[in-house]
Amino acid sequence: MRFTISTSGFRDALSRARQLIPATPSLLAYSGVLLQTDGESSVRVTSSDGDSTMTVTAPATIAKPGQVLVSPRPLLSLLASFDARDVLVDVDDAGDVVVSGEGMNPYAFRPLSSTFPLPGTPAPGVRPERLKEFLSGLSLIRAAAGRDTPVVQLVSDGDQLVMHATDGFRLARVALPGAGFGTFTGVLSLPVVDRVARMSPEEVTVDLRARTLAFRGDGAIVTSRMLATPFPAVETVLLNTPPAVTSCVASDVARSLSRLSSIAEQGTVALEFSGTELHLRASTAEVGSGHEVVSLRSPVPATFQIQLRAPYLSDAVTAFGTGDVSIAYSGSLQPLYLSSGDDIPVTHVVMPVRS
């Protein structure tokens, strides 16, 4: 195997593929990246954790075809200090990966003695018009996925793609019109969805028999098996959304909560809707108390009180940026619903806590 590639292009491909390598690989092969020549003009850099596979394609001049499995960390360390614009990568007779460049002495790296499961090439998929808004949509619901085992449910129909995230105490839903890729429902881990979103996906291939999704974009392919873990029946909660009572500027609430965090931290905040004002109060015996007032767009029919986890409410309103957010509720022990019908419709549901 022998090819010439730009230093920056090789470094970028290795860095991107390395993101998928797990902290504690189940196989030795999953601690490395597989370098493969592709025709005469590119090199494929592939990594896997057993459930997901990422292949990054980089332009290169191929002198001799082949493949080799190597640890990316030493290569990246060397490339970070390389002055040469291009590097020559050559697998010598002993099997070592030799990297050299103009004005630099060659460096030899030992390959990994393991068999890497060769990834298949996904079949051509569909190219939804607005799939590139994937990252924008994910950013609106990411916080609701929680921290322990965060997952995202993808629900597609002929037109739109809906993403759900929940940790059992809050729920977020975002709809991306024009991003649907056929009738499909499946669950992926948040890290995989995040990686897909950051590569600006353009094409999706669904393989229901293998239970996999493959996304193409930005010179890379990410293929992942869908999780078998059942996703909560969130549609029931969303279908029971009460009518909007009032609305306000989301960033006004976010700023108020930011100040109240000096008191509440990870604790609770009490909300009181009265007339055209939303009163937010936080109090702890150890720290003190704080009170904020936010103007409402329209008066509420009656005074209403509810208590929520401060960080959950903060995450929810922050997702709406500086726009208006509609507010709906039905009881002090029922969820609070926040929504926006802008270009990307999003809903956040926050469960109350008892006083």
VOBA-1610 file (N, C-alpha, C; in pm, whole numbers, padded with zeros to 5 digits, always signed):
BEGIN
Met+00085-00119+00000Met+00000+00000+00000Met+00089+00124+00000Arg+00061+00217-00090Arg+00139+00340-00095Arg+00052+00452-00153Phe+00049+00565-00083Phe-00027+00678-00135Phe+00032+00808-00083Thr+00004+00915-00157Thr+00046+01050-00118Thr-00080+01130-00088Ile-00075+01203+00022Ile-00193+01276+00068Ile-00148+01405+00135Ser-00232+01507+00132Ser-00196+01632+00200Ser-00195+01608+00350Thr-00102+01673+00417Thr-00090+01657+00562Thr-00220+01696+00632Ser-00277+01809+00592Ser-00400+01856+00657Ser-00517+01762+00627Gly-00525+01712+00504Gly-00634+01620+00469Gly-00626+01490+00545Phe-00505+01437+00561Phe-00485+01312+00635Phe-00517+01332+00783Arg-00472+01444+00835Arg-00498+01473+00976Arg-00646+01489+01002Asp-00716+01558+00911Asp-00860+01579+00928Asp-00936+01447+00922Ala-00901+01361+00827Ala-00969+01232+00815Ala-00947+01146+00939Leu-00824+01141+00987Leu-00794+01063+01107Leu-00867+01118+01230Ser-00870+01250+01243Ser-00935+01313+01359Ser-01085+01285+01360Arg-01147+01293+01242Arg-01291+01270+01236Arg-01325+01123+01264Ala-01251+01033+01202Ala-01278+00891+01224Ala-01248+00849+01367Arg-01149+00911+01427Arg-01110+00875+01564Arg-01222+00901+01664Gln-01313+00993+01632Gln-01420+01028+01725Gln-01507+00908+01762Leu-01514+00810+01674Leu-01600+00695+01698Leu-01533+00586+01781Ile-01402+00596+01800Ile-01331+00493+01876Ile-01371+00500+02023Pro-01422+00390+02081Pro-01466+00392+02220Pro-01350+00402+02318Ala-01380+00451+02439Ala-01276+00464+02541Ala-01222+00328+02582Thr-01309+00228+02586Thr-01267+00091+02619Thr-01319-00002+02510Pro-01245-00016+02402Pro-01290-00099+02289Pro-01313-00244+02329Ser-01419-00305+02275Ser-01447-00446+02303Ser-01354-00537+02225Leu-01299-00488+02114Leu-01202-00562+02034Leu-01081-00474+02008Leu-00965-00536+01993Leu-00845-00461+01962Leu-00863-00383+01832Ala-00934-00442+01736Ala-00955-00377+01607Ala-01026-00244+01622Tyr-01113-00233+01721Tyr-01191-00111+01739Tyr-01112+00001+01806Ser-00985-00025+01839Ser-00898+00080+01892Ser-00822+00151+01781Gly-00836+00100+01658Gly-00763+00158+01547Gly-00852+00206+01435Val-00789+00252+01326Val-00860+00292+01205Val-00808+00208+01090Leu-00897+00173+01001Leu-00860+00095+00885Leu-00838+00190+00767Leu-00716+00189+00713Leu-00684+00269+00595Leu-00698+00181+00472Gln-00779+00227+00376Gln-00800+00153+00252Gln-00790+00248+00133Thr-00727+00203+00029Thr-00726+00283-00093Thr-00857+00262-00167Asp-00901+00365-00234Asp-01026+00360-00308Asp-01000+00410-00449Gly-00983+00316-00542Gly-00952+00356-00679Gly-00814+00418-00687Glu-00804+00529-00757Glu-00676+00596-00776Glu-00673+00736-00718Ser-00780+00776-00652Ser-00786+00917-00613Ser-00827+00942-00469Ser-00843+00840-00387Ser-00884+00867-00248Ser-00847+00752-00155Val-00846+00787-00027Val-00821+00691+00081Val-00940+00694+00175Arg-00982+00576+00218Arg-01091+00567+00315Arg-01033+00538+00453Val-01078+00613+00551Val-01036+00594+00690Val-01159+00554+00769Thr-01159+00431+00821Thr-01278+00375+00885Thr-01252+00338+01030Ser-01349+00371+01115Ser-01344+00333+01256Ser-01479+00272+01295Ser-01480+00200+01406Ser-01604+00136+01449Ser-01599+00109+01599Asp-01717+00106+01660Asp-01726+00065+01801Asp-01806-00064+01814Gly-01838-00126+01702Gly-01915-00249+01703Gly-02060-00228+01667Asp-02115-00114+01706Asp-02254-00081+01673Asp-02263+00024+01563Ser-02166+00113+01558Ser-02164+00219+01458Ser-02031+00218+01385Thr-02034+00258+01260Thr-01914+00264+01177Thr-01908+00398+01106Met-01790+00457+01101Met-01772+00584+01032Met-01659+00571+00932Thr-01686+00610+00808Thr-01585+00609+00703Thr-01569+00749+00647Val-01447+00801+00653Val-01416+00934+00600Val-01329+00915+00477Thr-01366+00979+00368Thr-01291+00969+00244Thr-01208+01095+00222Ala-01081+01077+00193Ala-00990+01190+00172Ala-00922+01177+00037Pro-00906+01287-00037Pro-00837+01281-00167Pro-00692+01240-00149Ala-00643+01157-00239Ala-00504+01110-00232Ala-00463+01059-00370Thr-00333+01044-00389Thr-00280+00985-00511Thr-00231+00846-00477Ile-00294+00745-00536Ile-00264+00607-00500Ile-00157+00551-00593Ala-00047+00503-00535Ala+00059+00439-00613Ala+00049+00287-00605Lys-00003+00237-00492Lys-00015+00093-00475Lys-00136+00066-00385Pro-00233-00016-00429Pro-00352-00041-00348Pro-00320-00129-00227Gly-00411-00127-00132Gly-00394-00210-00013Gly-00475-00156+00103Gln-00453-00214+00220Gln-00519-00169+00342Gln-00434-00205+00462Val-00453-00131+00570Val-00377-00157+00692Val-00455-00101+00810Leu-00445-00169+00923Leu-00511-00125+01047Leu-00405-00065+01138Val-00427+00058+01183Val-00325+00128+01260Val-00390+00214+01367Ser-00317+00238+01475Ser-00366+00328+01580Ser-00356+00472+01532Pro-00461+00553+01544Pro-00456+00689+01491Pro-00378+00788+01578Arg-00370+00762+01707Arg-00310+00861+01797Arg-00165+00894+01763Pro-00076+00795+01745Pro+00063+00830+01709Pro+00073+00902+01576Leu-00008+00860+01479Leu-00006+00927+01349Leu-00046+01073+01363Leu-00152+01099+01438Leu-00197+01237+01456Leu-00092+01321+01528Ser-00025+01260+01626Ser+00080+01332+01699Ser+00193+01373+01605Leu+00230+01283+01513Leu+00336+01316+01418Leu+00289+01422+01319Leu+00170+01405+01265Leu+00120+01498+01163Leu+00102+01639+01219Ala+00076+01649+01349Ala+00058+01781+01411Ala+00185+01865+01404Ser+00302+01798+01394Ser+00429+01871+01391Ser+00498+01862+01256Phe+00429+01805+01157Phe+00487+01792+01024Phe+00485+01926+00952Asp+00598+01962+00892Asp+00605+02086+00815Asp+00572+02063+00668Ala+00586+01939+00622Ala+00564+01909+00481Ala+00418+01929+00443Arg+00395+01980+00321Arg+00258+02001+00275Arg+00190+01868+00243Asp+00269+01773+00185Asp+00219+01641+00153Asp+00301+01537+00226Val+00238+01421+00251Val+00310+01310+00313Val+00292+01186+00227Leu+00394+01102+00230Leu+00389+00972+00163Leu+00366+00866+00268Val+00263+00786+00249Val+00232+00676+00341Val+00258+00546+00267Asp+00345+00464+00325Asp+00388+00342+00257Asp+00391+00228+00357Val+00331+00115+00321Val+00341-00005+00404Val+00459-00087+00351Asp+00564-00101+00433Asp+00685-00168+00386Asp+00670-00320+00392Asp+00777-00389+00356Asp+00773-00536+00350Asp+00748-00599+00486Ala+00786-00529+00593Ala+00765-00582+00727Ala+00624-00554+00778Gly+00546-00479+00700Gly+00409-00447+00740Gly+00396-00318+00816Asp+00507-00248+00843Asp+00501-00121+00914Asp+00448-00011+00823Val+00381+00086+00885Val+00329+00201+00812Val+00435+00311+00820Val+00497+00343+00709Val+00604+00441+00706Val+00550+00573+00651Val+00569+00679+00729Val+00521+00812+00691Val+00643+00902+00671Ser+00649+00966+00555Ser+00762+01055+00527Ser+00713+01177+00452Gly+00797+01281+00452Gly+00763+01404+00382Gly+00890+01481+00350Glu+00877+01580+00266Glu+00992+01659+00225Glu+01058+01725+00346Gly+01188+01701+00360Gly+01262+01762+00470Gly+01243+01692+00603Met+01171+01576+00604Met+01144+01505+00729Met+01196+01362+00718Asn+01254+01311+00824Asn+01294+01172+00825Asn+01172+01082+00834Pro+01177+00964+00772Pro+01064+00872+00777Pro+01038+00822+00920Tyr+00912+00801+00950Tyr+00870+00742+01078Tyr+00793+00615+01047Ala+00825+00507+01121Ala+00757+00379+01100Ala+00665+00348+01218Phe+00543+00307+01187Phe+00445+00275+01290Phe+00400+00130+01275Arg+00393+00060+01387Arg+00350-00079+01386Arg+00199-00086+01358Pro+00158-00178+01271Pro+00014-00197+01250Pro-00046-00275+01367Leu-00176-00273+01378Leu-00245-00351+01481Leu-00269-00492+01428Ser-00232-00589+01508Ser-00246-00730+01468Ser-00387-00778+01503Ser-00482-00735+01426Ser-00621-00772+01450Ser-00697-00761+01318Thr-00805-00834+01309Thr-00887-00830+01188Thr-01002-00732+01208Phe-01006-00633+01123Phe-01113-00533+01130Phe-01231-00581+01046Pro-01352-00587+01106Pro-01470-00628+01028Pro-01494-00530+00913Leu-01475-00576+00792Leu-01487-00488+00677Leu-01630-00436+00663Pro-01647-00305+00659Pro-01781-00248+00646Pro-01833-00260+00504Gly-01962-00284+00490Gly-02023-00284+00359Gly-02059-00143+00318Thr-02073-00122+00189Thr-02112+00009+00138Thr-02264+00017+00134Pro-02324+00114+00205Pro-02470+00124+00206Pro-02525+00148+00065Ala-02643+00095+00041Ala-02709+00117-00087Ala-02747+00265-00100Pro-02764+00314-00221Pro-02810+00453-00238Pro-02939+00477-00161Gly-02950+00593-00101Gly-03068+00626-00022Gly-03147+00741-00081Val-03215+00812+00006Val-03294+00928-00035Val-03225+01054+00013Arg-03251+01164-00056Arg-03185+01290-00026Arg-03291+01396+00006Pro-03339+01398+00132Pro-03440+01496+00171Pro-03390+01639+00154Glu-03478+01726+00110Glu-03439+01863+00077Glu-03383+01938+00197Arg-03440+01918+00316Arg-03400+01998+00431Arg-03328+01915+00538Leu-03265+01806+00497Leu-03194+01723+00595Leu-03076+01796+00656Lys-03023+01898+00587Lys-02908+01971+00642Lys-02944+02052+00765Glu-03074+02062+00796Glu-03116+02131+00918Glu-03115+02038+01039Phe-03061+01917+01019Phe-03054+01816+01125Phe-02987+01871+01250Leu-02873+01938+01234Leu-02799+01990+01349Leu-02879+02096+01422Ser-02943+02186+01347Ser-03025+02291+01410Ser-03137+02228+01491Gly-03200+02124+01436Gly-03309+02058+01508Gly-03260+01988+01633Leu-03148+01917+01621Leu-03096+01844+01737Leu-03058+01939+01850Ser-03003+02055+01816Ser-02962+02150+01920Ser-03080+02198+02004Leu-03200+02191+01948Leu-03318+02238+02020Leu-03370+02138+02122Ile-03331+02011+02111Ile-03385+01909+02201Ile-03278+01834+02278Arg-03152+01859+02247Arg-03041+01781+02302Arg-03047+01768+02455Ala-03071+01879+02525Ala-03063+01879+02671Ala-03163+01783+02735Ala-03277+01760+02671Ala-03381+01677+02730Ala-03346+01528+02728Ala-03240+01490+02658Ala-03203+01349+02648Ala-03140+01295+02776Gly-03101+01384+02867Gly-03040+01340+02991Gly-02893+01306+02974Arg-02835+01242+03076Arg-02690+01218+03076Arg-02651+01071+03084Asp-02728+00987+03150Asp-02686+00849+03175Asp-02676+00768+03045Thr-02787+00746+02978Thr-02789+00674+02851Thr-02873+00753+02752Pro-02823+00868+02707Pro-02904+00955+02621Pro-02931+00895+02484Val-03057+00900+02443Val-03097+00848+02312Val-03191+00948+02246Val-03209+00932+02117Val-03300+01017+02040Val-03386+00926+01953Gln-03515+00951+01954Gln-03606+00876+01867Gln-03626+00955+01738Leu-03610+00888+01624Leu-03634+00948+01494Leu-03763+00891+01437Val-03854+00979+01399Val-03981+00937+01340Val-03995+01010+01207Ser-03992+00933+01097Ser-03998+00992+00964Ser-04125+00949+00892Asp-04178+01039+00812Asp-04285+01003+00720Asp-04245+01053+00581Gly-04338+01062+00492Gly-04303+01102+00357Gly-04252+01243+00345Asp-04279+01328+00446Asp-04239+01468+00436Asp-04144+01510+00546Gln-04185+01496+00671Gln-04107+01554+00779Gln-04037+01450+00864Leu-03933+01496+00933Leu-03860+01416+01030Leu-03883+01476+01167Val-03927+01392+01260Val-03950+01436+01398Val-03847+01368+01488Met-03791+01445+01580Met-03697+01390+01678Met-03751+01412+01818His-03746+01307+01899His-03788+01313+02039His-03671+01283+02131Ala-03666+01351+02244Ala-03567+01323+02347Ala-03635+01337+02482Thr-03606+01246+02575Thr-03663+01255+02709Thr-03574+01183+02810Asp-03574+01233+02932Asp-03505+01164+03041Asp-03603+01121+03149Gly-03734+01126+03116Gly-03836+01085+03211Gly-03893+01199+03292Phe-03820+01311+03300Phe-03867+01428+03374Phe-03901+01544+03282Arg-03854+01535+03159Arg-03881+01636+03058Arg-03881+01569+02922Leu-03943+01635+02829Leu-03959+01580+02695Leu-03944+01693+02595Ala-03876+01665+02484Ala-03861+01765+02379Ala-03892+01702+02244Arg-03956+01780+02160Arg-03994+01734+02025Arg-03961+01844+01925Val-03897+01807+01815Val-03872+01903+01708Val-03913+01839+01577Ala-03975+01916+01490Ala-04019+01868+01360Ala-03942+01942+01251Leu-03888+01866+01156Leu-03813+01923+01044Leu-03890+01897+00915Pro-03975+01990+00873Pro-04048+01972+00747Pro-03951+01958+00630Gly-03982+01865+00539Gly-03897+01846+00423Gly-03774+01764+00448Ala-03761+01704+00569Ala-03642+01623+00601Ala-03676+01475+00618Gly-03801+01436+00588Gly-03840+01297+00602Gly-03776+01208+00497Phe-03754+01081+00533Phe-03690+00988+00439Phe-03768+00857+00432Gly-03901+00870+00427Gly-03987+00751+00421Gly-04047+00721+00556Thr-04136+00623+00561Thr-04201+00586+00687Thr-04104+00503+00771Phe-04068+00558+00886Phe-03964+00495+00967Phe-03971+00545+01110Thr-03947+00456+01207Thr-03933+00493+01347Thr-03819+00411+01406Gly-03725+00477+01470Gly-03612+00407+01530Gly-03542+00492+01634Val-03458+00429+01713Val-03387+00497+01823Val-03237+00481+01805Leu-03165+00593+01816Leu-03019+00593+01810Leu-02965+00661+01935Ser-02841+00631+01970Ser-02779+00698+02084Ser-02754+00844+02048Leu-02760+00932+02147Leu-02736+01074+02123Leu-02598+01100+02063Pro-02489+01035+02111Pro-02358+01061+02049Pro-02357+01031+01899Val-02426+00924+01856Val-02430+00891+01713Val-02509+00997+01637Val-02624+01036+01691Val-02706+01138+01625Val-02630+01270+01617Asp-02558+01302+01722Asp-02479+01425+01723Asp-02370+01421+01617Arg-02305+01306+01604Arg-02199+01292+01504Arg-02256+01305+01363Val-02373+01246+01342Val-02440+01258+01212Val-02475+01403+01183Ala-02530+01472+01283Ala-02573+01610+01263Ala-02456+01700+01225Arg-02340+01676+01284Arg-02224+01763+01260Arg-02158+01740+01124Met-02197+01633+01055Met-02138+01608+00923Met-02229+01660+00811Ser-02333+01738+00847Ser-02424+01796+00748Ser-02476+01689+00653Pro-02556+01594+00704Pro-02600+01482+00620Pro-02684+01527+00500Glu-02666+01457+00389Glu-02739+01487+00267Glu-02823+01369+00220Glu-02785+01248+00262Glu-02850+01127+00212Glu-02869+01027+00325Val-02981+00955+00324Val-03011+00855+00427Val-03050+00724+00360Thr-02994+00615+00411Thr-03031+00481+00366Thr-03084+00403+00485Val-03204+00351+00474Val-03266+00271+00580Val-03262+00125+00538Asp-03207+00040+00624Asp-03205-00104+00603Asp-03281-00168+00718Leu-03410-00192+00697Leu-03494-00246+00804Leu-03456-00390+00839Arg-03409-00465+00742Arg-03371-00603+00769Arg-03251-00607+00865Ala-03151-00524+00839Ala-03033-00520+00927Ala-03051-00424+01042Arg-03164-00353+01044Arg-03193-00252+01147Arg-03081-00148+01157Thr-03043-00094+01042Thr-02938+00006+01040Thr-02983+00130+00965Leu-02920+00241+01000Leu-02936+00367+00929Leu-02799+00412+00883Ala-02791+00459+00760Ala-02665+00510+00708Ala-02686+00653+00659Phe-02597+00742+00700Phe-02604+00883+00663Phe-02478+00920+00587Arg-02495+00992+00475Arg-02382+01040+00397Arg-02379+01192+00400Gly-02258+01248+00406Gly-02244+01393+00401Gly-02103+01435+00434Asp-02059+01544+00377Asp-01929+01604+00408Asp-01816+01503+00396Gly-01818+01421+00289Gly-01710+01326+00265Gly-01705+01210+00362Ala-01816+01180+00430Ala-01815+01073+00529Ala-01946+00995+00524Ile-01940+00872+00575Ile-02057+00787+00590Ile-02060+00736+00733Val-02172+00752+00801Val-02191+00697+00935Val-02304+00596+00928Thr-02274+00472+00965Thr-02374+00366+00968Thr-02390+00319+01111Ser-02515+00307+01156Ser-02537+00267+01296Ser-02656+00173+01307Arg-02641+00075+01394Arg-02754-00012+01424Arg-02851+00062+01516Met-02978+00043+01492Met-03079+00102+01579Met-03081+00028+01713Leu-03108+00101+01820Leu-03112+00042+01953Leu-03240-00038+01971Ala-03228-00148+02044Ala-03346-00232+02069Ala-03427-00183+02189Thr-03370-00090+02266Thr-03438-00040+02385Thr-03565+00036+02346Pro-03680-00002+02404Pro-03805+00068+02371Pro-03799+00214+02414Phe-03853+00302+02332Phe-03859+00444+02366Phe-03993+00471+02433Pro-03996+00557+02537Pro-04123+00587+02605Pro-04231+00635+02507Ala-04357+00609+02542Ala-04470+00648+02457Ala-04496+00798+02473Val-04410+00879+02412Val-04418+01023+02430Val-04534+01085+02354Glu-04583+01018+02251Glu-04692+01075+02172Glu-04815+01099+02257Thr-04837+01014+02357Thr-04953+01032+02445Thr-04946+01165+02517Val-04827+01199+02567Val-04809+01326+02637Val-04829+01443+02541Leu-04775+01432+02421Leu-04783+01541+02325Leu-04924+01561+02271Leu-04998+01451+02253Leu-05135+01462+02203Leu-05228+01527+02305Asn-05188+01522+02432Asn-05270+01580+02539Asn-05228+01723+02573Thr-05156+01787+02482Thr-05116+01926+02507Thr-05238+02016+02519Pro-05251+02087+02631Pro-05366+02177+02647Pro-05350+02302+02560Pro-05456+02379+02540Pro-05446+02502+02461Pro-05350+02602+02526Ala-05283+02681+02443Ala-05192+02782+02495Ala-05268+02884+02580Val-05210+02921+02692Val-05272+03018+02783Val-05216+03158+02758Thr-05085+03166+02736Thr-05021+03295+02714Thr-04888+03271+02644Ser-04807+03373+02630Ser-04674+03360+02569Ser-04584+03469+02625Cys-04455+03456+02599Cys-04358+03556+02644Cys-04232+03544+02562Val-04138+03631+02587Val-04008+03625+02519Val-03921+03524+02593Ala-03879+03420+02524Ala-03804+03311+02589Ala-03676+03360+02655Ser-03605+03451+02589Ser-03478+03497+02644Ser-03497+03576+02773Asp-03614+03640+02792Asp-03641+03710+02918Asp-03645+03611+03034Val-03710+03498+03011Val-03717+03395+03115Val-03579+03334+03138Ala-03504+03313+03030Ala-03371+03254+03043Ala-03279+03343+03126Arg-03285+03474+03102Arg-03200+03565+03180Arg-03241+03566+03327Ser-03370+03563+03352Ser-03418+03560+03491Ser-03371+03434+03562Leu-03380+03321+03493Leu-03337+03195+03552Leu-03186+03192+03573Ser-03113+03259+03485Ser-02968+03266+03502Ser-02932+03336+03632Arg-03005+03445+03662Arg-02980+03516+03788Arg-03027+03433+03907Leu-03141+03366+03891Leu-03195+03287+04002Leu-03110+03164+04031Ser-03027+03124+03935Ser-02943+03007+03957Ser-02843+03030+04070Ser-02816+03155+04102Ser-02728+03185+04216Ser-02791+03138+04347Ile-02923+03123+04344Ile-02995+03074+04461Ile-03035+02929+04441Ala-03099+02902+04327Ala-03158+02770+04306Ala-03056+02664+04270Glu-02950+02700+04195Glu-02854+02605+04143Glu-02928+02489+04075Gln-02918+02368+04130Gln-02987+02253+04071Gln-03123+02229+04137Gly-03169+02323+04217Gly-03294+02307+04291Gly-03417+02347+04210Thr-03518+02395+04281Thr-03646+02425+04218Thr-03670+02575+04210Val-03762+02610+04120Val-03806+02748+04107Val-03958+02747+04102Ala-04019+02842+04173Ala-04165+02852+04178Ala-04212+02954+04075Leu-04309+02916+03992Leu-04364+03005+03890Leu-04506+03044+03930Glu-04535+03173+03916Glu-04671+03221+03940Glu-04712+03309+03822Phe-04816+03266+03751Phe-04872+03343+03641Phe-04988+03425+03697Ser-04975+03555+03685Ser-05078+03644+03740Ser-05093+03764+03648Gly-05211+03781+03591Gly-05234+03893+03500Gly-05142+03886+03380Thr-05063+03989+03362Thr-04968+03991+03249Thr-04824+03972+03297Glu-04808+03907+03412Glu-04675+03888+03469Glu-04650+03743+03507Leu-04528+03701+03485Leu-04480+03572+03533Leu-04379+03600+03643His-04410+03554+03763His-04320+03570+03877His-04242+03440+03897Leu-04110+03453+03907Leu-04024+03338+03932Leu-03953+03360+04063Arg-03961+03262+04152Arg-03902+03275+04286Arg-03819+03152+04319Ala-03705+03177+04382Ala-03620+03070+04431Ala-03580+03103+04574Ser-03575+03000+04657Ser-03542+03023+04797Ser-03482+02897+04858Thr-03372+02914+04929Thr-03313+02804+05005Thr-03268+02858+05140Ala-03277+02774+05240Ala-03241+02817+05376Ala-03092+02848+05385Glu-03011+02777+05306Glu-02866+02794+05318Glu-02814+02917+05245Val-02878+02953+05130Val-02824+03059+05045Val-02902+03189+05056Gly-03034+03182+05043Gly-03115+03303+05047Gly-03234+03291+04954Ser-03276+03403+04894Ser-03394+03403+04808Ser-03378+03504+04696Gly-03454+03483+04589Gly-03453+03574+04475Gly-03589+03576+04408His-03620+03687+04342His-03750+03705+04278His-03733+03779+04146Glu-03786+03724+04038Glu-03780+03784+03905Glu-03921+03798+03850Val-03942+03899+03766Val-04071+03921+03702Val-04050+03933+03551Val-04127+03856+03474Val-04122+03858+03328Val-04259+03896+03275Ser-04262+03983+03176Ser-04389+04027+03116Ser-04444+03920+03023Leu-04576+03902+03030Leu-04646+03808+02942Leu-04711+03885+02827Arg-04722+03820+02713Arg-04780+03883+02595Arg-04929+03908+02613Ser-04995+03821+02686Ser-05140+03835+02709Ser-05171+03790+02851Pro-05276+03848+02912Pro-05308+03813+03052Pro-05362+03670+03063Val-05329+03605+03173Val-05383+03471+03199Val-05522+03485+03261Pro-05611+03388+03239Pro-05748+03400+03291Pro-05758+03396+03444Ala-05661+03330+03508Ala-05662+03321+03655Ala-05519+03295+03702Thr-05494+03331+03827Thr-05361+03308+03883Thr-05332+03158+03887Phe-05211+03124+03845Phe-05173+02982+03838Phe-05031+02967+03892Gln-05009+02862+03971Gln-04877+02838+04029Gln-04830+02697+03998Ile-04700+02684+03978Ile-04639+02554+03951Ile-04493+02561+03992Gln-04438+02447+04030Gln-04299+02442+04073Gln-04223+02345+03984Leu-04106+02389+03935Leu-04028+02309+03840Leu-03881+02305+03880Arg-03811+02205+03830Arg-03666+02204+03847Arg-03606+02318+03766Ala-03528+02402+03830Ala-03473+02521+03765Ala-03389+02488+03642Pro-03296+02391+03649Pro-03215+02364+03529Pro-03297+02309+03413Tyr-03404+02234+03442Tyr-03488+02180+03336Tyr-03560+02292+03263Leu-03615+02385+03338Leu-03684+02498+03276Leu-03585+02585+03200Ser-03467+02604+03255Ser-03366+02685+03188Ser-03326+02624+03054Asp-03302+02492+03053Asp-03268+02424+02927Asp-03379+02442+02824Ala-03503+02432+02870Ala-03617+02440+02778Ala-03629+02578+02715Val-03628+02683+02795Val-03647+02816+02738Val-03526+02860+02656Thr-03408+02813+02693Thr-03288+02849+02616Thr-03298+02799+02473Ala-03365+02685+02453Ala-03378+02628+02320Ala-03454+02720+02225Phe-03536+02809+02279Phe-03618+02897+02194Phe-03546+03027+02158Gly-03426+03045+02208Gly-03348+03162+02172Gly-03415+03292+02215Thr-03420+03387+02123Thr-03477+03520+02154Thr-03621+03533+02106Gly-03679+03426+02054Gly-03815+03432+02002Gly-03920+03418+02110Asp-04045+03427+02067Asp-04157+03408+02158Asp-04180+03259+02183Val-04228+03228+02303Val-04261+03091+02337Val-04404+03089+02392Ser-04486+02998+02339Ser-04623+02981+02388Ser-04620+02891+02510Ile-04706+02922+02607Ile-04708+02851+02735Ile-04846+02790+02755Ala-04848+02662+02791Ala-04974+02592+02816Ala-04961+02511+02944Tyr-05071+02503+03018Tyr-05074+02423+03141Tyr-05218+02390+03174Ser-05237+02290+03262Ser-05373+02250+03299Ser-05388+02227+03449Gly-05276+02217+03521Gly-05282+02196+03665Gly-05145+02203+03726Ser-05139+02232+03856Ser-05009+02250+03921Ser-04928+02122+03930Leu-04995+02006+03913Leu-04924+01878+03915Leu-04922+01814+03777Gln-04955+01893+03675Gln-04951+01848+03536Gln-04835+01917+03465Pro-04789+01863+03354Pro-04672+01921+03285Pro-04696+02064+03237Leu-04586+02137+03228Leu-04587+02270+03166Leu-04537+02251+03023Tyr-04612+02308+02926Tyr-04579+02292+02785Tyr-04529+02426+02730Leu-04414+02421+02664Leu-04356+02538+02598Leu-04339+02503+02451Ser-04382+02591+02362Ser-04374+02557+02220Ser-04355+02681+02134Ser-04310+02656+02013Ser-04292+02762+01914Ser-04326+02705+01777Gly-04398+02781+01699Gly-04438+02735+01566Gly-04359+02801+01456Asp-04234+02836+01482Asp-04151+02902+01382Asp-04115+02805+01270Asp-04014+02839+01192Asp-03974+02758+01078Asp-03946+02614+01119Ile-03890+02594+01237Ile-03867+02460+01291Ile-03952+02448+01418Pro-04070+02386+01410Pro-04157+02373+01528Pro-04092+02289+01637Val-04095+02339+01759Val-04035+02267+01871Val-04125+02278+01993Thr-04130+02171+02072Thr-04208+02167+02196Thr-04122+02110+02308His-04127+02175+02423His-04062+02123+02543His-04168+02103+02651Val-04162+01989+02715Val-04256+01956+02823Val-04174+01932+02949Val-04210+02002+03056Val-04135+01990+03182Val-04231+01944+03291Met-04196+01835+03357Met-04280+01783+03464Met-04262+01866+03590Pro-04372+01888+03666Pro-04362+01967+03790Pro-04307+01883+03904Val-04269+01953+04011Val-04231+01886+04135Val-04323+01935+04245Arg-04343+01852+04345Arg-04431+01890+04455Arg-04361+01990+04547Ser-04438+02079+04603Ser-04382+02181+04692Ser-04327+02117+04819
//
